[in-house]
Amino acid sequence: MQIEAYLTFGGNCEEALEFYTQCLGGKVTALMRYEGSPMDNAQLPAGWKNKVMHSTFESEGARFMASDGMPGAPAPSYGGFSMSVYVPQDKARAQRVFDALAAGGKVTMPFAPPFWGGSFGMLTDRFGVPWMVSCDQ
């Protein structure tokens, strides 16, 4: 069994996926658009046809899925959870990941040594997604 996160965006999923590719490495391994899907009907606005209906992002054995929510749906709001990235034994790389994810977002806990050891930081990225970045160094 695997438990994976599924992020929903309000029309900027593709932009977010490009951002995560830059921040985390990895790549989008699956991407389906609304156009040509069963959702492509008279109710689908023309400007929404090219939006992401489903995608999978993978990096170093980890993955999450993402999509643009249905047009007219409430804007996504992320609360009560965080995406978590663990970078083993490479503090400099963990710092780079943290800094990249924080660009244009808000740092809620700077990347620094916490009382339990290693390095840890928390942020909300520019898409409103909360992240925790940790390293054992």
C-alpha positions in Angstrom: 0.0 0.0 0.0 1.1 3.6 -0.7 -0.4 6.7 0.6 0.1 9.7 -1.7 -0.9 13.3 -1.7 -3.2 14.7 -4.3 -3.0 18.5 -4.7 -5.8 20.5 -6.4 -5.2 23.8 -8.0 -7.5 26.5 -9.2 -6.3 26.7 -12.8 -2.5 26.9 -12.3 -1.6 23.3 -11.8 0.7 23.2 -14.8 2.6 26.2 -13.5 2.9 24.6 -10.0 4.2 21.4 -11.6 6.9 23.3 -13.5 7.8 25.0 -10.2 8.0 21.7 -8.3 10.2 20.3 -11.1 12.6 23.2 -10.6 12.6 22.9 -6.8 12.6 19.1 -6.3 14.1 17.8 -9.6 12.0 14.9 -10.9 9.5 15.1 -13.6 5.8 14.9 -14.5 5.3 11.3 -15.5 1.6 11.5 -16.5 -0.6 14.4 -17.6 -4.1 14.4 -18.9 -6.0 17.5 -19.9 -9.8 18.1 -19.7 -9.9 18.4 -23.5 -11.0 15.1 -25.1 -12.0 13.6 -21.7 -15.5 12.7 -20.7 -15.5 16.1 -18.8 -15.1 17.9 -22.2 -18.7 18.9 -22.7 -20.9 22.0 -23.2 -20.5 23.0 -19.6 -16.7 23.1 -19.8 -15.5 26.6 -20.5 -13.3 26.8 -23.6 -10.5 28.3 -21.5 -10.5 25.3 -19.2 -10.0 22.6 -21.9 -6.2 22.8 -21.7 -6.2 22.7 -17.9 -4.8 19.6 -16.1 -7.4 17.0 -15.3 -4.9 14.7 -13.7 -1.1 14.5 -13.3 1.6 12.5 -11.5 4.9 14.1 -10.4 7.8 11.8 -9.4 11.2 12.5 -7.9 13.6 9.9 -6.6 11.0 7.3 -5.8 8.5 9.7 -4.2 5.4 11.0 -6.0 2.3 13.0 -5.7 -0.6 13.7 -8.0 -2.2 17.0 -8.9 -4.9 18.6 -11.0 -6.9 21.7 -11.6 -10.2 21.5 -9.9 -13.4 21.9 -11.8 -14.2 25.3 -13.1 -16.3 27.3 -10.7 -15.3 25.1 -7.7 -14.1 27.0 -4.6 -10.4 28.0 -4.6 -8.3 25.3 -3.0 -7.4 25.8 0.6 -4.7 23.7 2.2 -4.9 23.4 6.0 -4.2 20.7 8.5 -1.4 19.0 6.6 2.0 19.6 5.0 3.9 18.1 2.1 7.1 16.7 3.6 10.5 16.4 1.9 13.3 14.5 3.6 16.7 14.9 2.1 19.1 12.4 3.7 22.6 13.3 4.6 22.9 16.4 2.4 22.2 19.6 4.4 23.3 21.9 1.6 20.8 20.2 -0.8 18.0 20.3 1.8 18.7 24.0 2.2 18.5 24.5 -1.6 15.2 22.6 -1.7 13.8 24.7 1.1 14.9 28.0 -0.4 13.5 27.0 -3.8 10.1 26.1 -2.4 10.1 29.3 -0.3 10.7 31.6 -3.3 7.6 33.7 -3.6 6.0 32.0 -0.6 6.1 32.5 3.2 8.6 30.9 5.6 6.9 29.9 8.8 9.9 28.3 10.4 13.4 29.0 9.0 15.6 26.0 7.9 17.8 25.5 11.0 18.8 22.9 13.6 15.7 22.0 15.7 16.0 20.7 19.3 15.6 17.1 18.0 18.7 17.3 15.7 19.4 17.6 12.1 17.9 20.5 10.1 14.3 21.4 9.6 12.1 24.2 8.2 8.5 25.0 7.3 7.0 27.2 4.6 4.0 27.8 2.5 4.9 28.0 -1.2 3.6 30.6 -3.6 0.7 28.3 -4.5 -0.5 28.0 -0.9 0.8 24.5 -0.3 2.5 24.0 3.1 5.8 22.2 3.1 8.2 20.8 5.7 11.8 20.1 4.7 14.1 18.0 6.9 17.6 16.5 6.8 19.4 14.4 9.3 22.4 16.7 9.3 
